[in-house]
Amino acid sequence: MAAKAKPITSGSNGMKLGLGVYGGYTTLRMIGDTYDAAVGAIFQSGSGTSTFGLLGLYTVNLTGGNTPTHVGGLLNYVSTGATNIFIVSMVYGAETMVTNNLLVGVDVTPVSFTSASGTSTFILGGGTVHASFLL
C-alpha cells in the first residue's frame, strides 16, 4: 500500500520539535507542515585555537508528500579567534522521514554572501546533509 501524499496547508502547521545535526552544528529543529526552522551552535577547541559558531535556518515548504521540497535562508556566524565570519545563504532542499522519528535531508546553497575580516565575497554552490530526531 503506497503512502498518501500530505498536502501543504496553511491552517494547522503540525509543529514538531527535534534535535539534530546540520553541517556539523548541533541543532534544535522545529518541523511543520508549511515551514521549518533550526537554531544551532558549534564549539571546537584544539591545538591552541578554538571555533565558535551560531546558525539560524528558516525554510518554507514548496511541496508536500513523502519528500517535501523547501526554500529559505540560512544565517551563520563563526568566530575563529582573530577572524569573524558572517554568512547569508539561500537554501533549497528536500527531506524525508526514514522512520517515525528520524528525519534526513539534503540542502543545496546555490548562492551565499560571506563577510570575513572586512572582505566580502559571493560563493556559488555548496550544500549539506542533515538529520534530526523528532521528539
C-alpha positions in Angstrom: 0.0 0.0 0.0 1.5 3.3 -1.1 1.8 6.2 1.4 -0.6 9.0 0.7 1.0 12.4 0.0 0.2 15.0 2.6 -0.9 18.4 1.2 0.6 21.7 2.3 -1.9 23.5 4.4 -1.9 27.0 6.0 -4.3 26.1 8.8 -2.7 23.8 11.4 1.1 23.6 11.0 1.6 20.2 12.9 4.8 21.6 14.5 7.2 19.0 16.0 10.5 19.7 17.9 13.7 17.7 17.3 17.4 17.5 18.0 19.8 17.1 15.1 22.9 17.9 13.2 23.1 20.4 10.3 26.5 20.9 8.7 28.4 20.0 11.9 26.2 22.2 14.1 24.1 20.7 16.9 20.6 22.0 16.3 17.2 22.4 17.7 14.7 21.8 14.9 11.1 23.0 14.6 9.4 21.0 11.8 6.0 21.9 10.5 3.7 21.2 7.5 4.3 24.6 6.0 7.7 25.8 7.3 10.8 24.5 9.2 13.3 26.4 11.4 16.5 25.5 13.2 18.9 27.1 15.6 22.3 25.6 16.2 25.7 26.1 17.8 29.1 24.6 17.5 32.3 24.8 19.6 35.6 23.2 18.8 38.9 23.6 20.5 42.3 22.1 19.9 46.0 22.9 19.2 45.7 26.4 20.7 42.7 27.5 18.6 39.0 27.5 19.2 36.0 27.9 16.9 32.6 29.1 18.0 29.6 29.3 15.6 25.9 30.0 15.6 23.4 29.0 12.9 19.8 30.0 12.1 17.7 28.4 9.3 14.2 29.1 8.1 12.6 27.4 5.1 9.1 27.3 3.6 7.8 24.1 2.1 7.2 24.2 -1.7 5.6 20.8 -2.0 4.0 18.3 0.4 4.2 14.5 0.2 6.7 11.9 1.4 9.7 14.0 0.3 8.7 17.7 0.6 11.0 20.3 -1.0 11.7 23.7 0.6 13.3 27.0 0.0 14.6 29.5 2.5 17.5 31.3 4.1 20.5 30.4 6.4 22.4 32.8 8.7 25.7 31.6 10.0 28.3 33.3 12.3 31.7 31.8 13.0 34.4 33.1 15.2 37.9 31.5 15.0 39.8 33.7 17.4 41.1 36.6 15.3 38.6 36.1 12.4 34.9 36.6 12.5 32.8 35.3 9.6 29.2 36.1 8.8 27.4 34.1 6.0 23.9 34.6 4.5 22.8 31.8 2.2 19.9 30.9 0.0 18.8 27.3 0.7 16.9 24.8 -1.5 16.4 21.2 -0.4 14.3 18.1 0.4 13.9 15.9 3.4 12.0 12.8 4.4 11.1 10.7 7.4 13.2 7.5 7.4 11.4 6.1 10.5 8.7 7.6 12.7 11.1 10.0 14.4 14.2 10.2 12.2 14.2 12.9 9.6 17.0 13.1 7.0 17.6 15.6 4.2 19.9 17.4 1.9 20.1 21.2 1.3 21.8 22.9 -1.6 23.1 26.5 -1.2 23.1 27.9 -4.7 24.4 31.3 -3.6 26.0 32.6 -0.4 27.3 36.0 0.7 30.3 35.9 3.1 31.9 38.7 5.0 35.2 37.9 6.8 37.8 40.3 8.2 36.5 43.2 6.1 36.4 41.1 2.8 33.0 40.3 1.2 32.6 37.6 -1.4 29.8 35.7 -3.2 30.0 32.0 -3.3 28.2 29.8 -5.9 27.3 26.3 -4.9 27.6 24.3 -1.7 25.3 22.2 0.5 25.0 19.8 3.4 23.3 16.7 4.5 21.3 16.9 7.8 19.5 14.6 10.2 17.1 15.2 13.1 15.5 13.0 15.7 12.0 14.4 16.3 10.6 14.3 19.9 
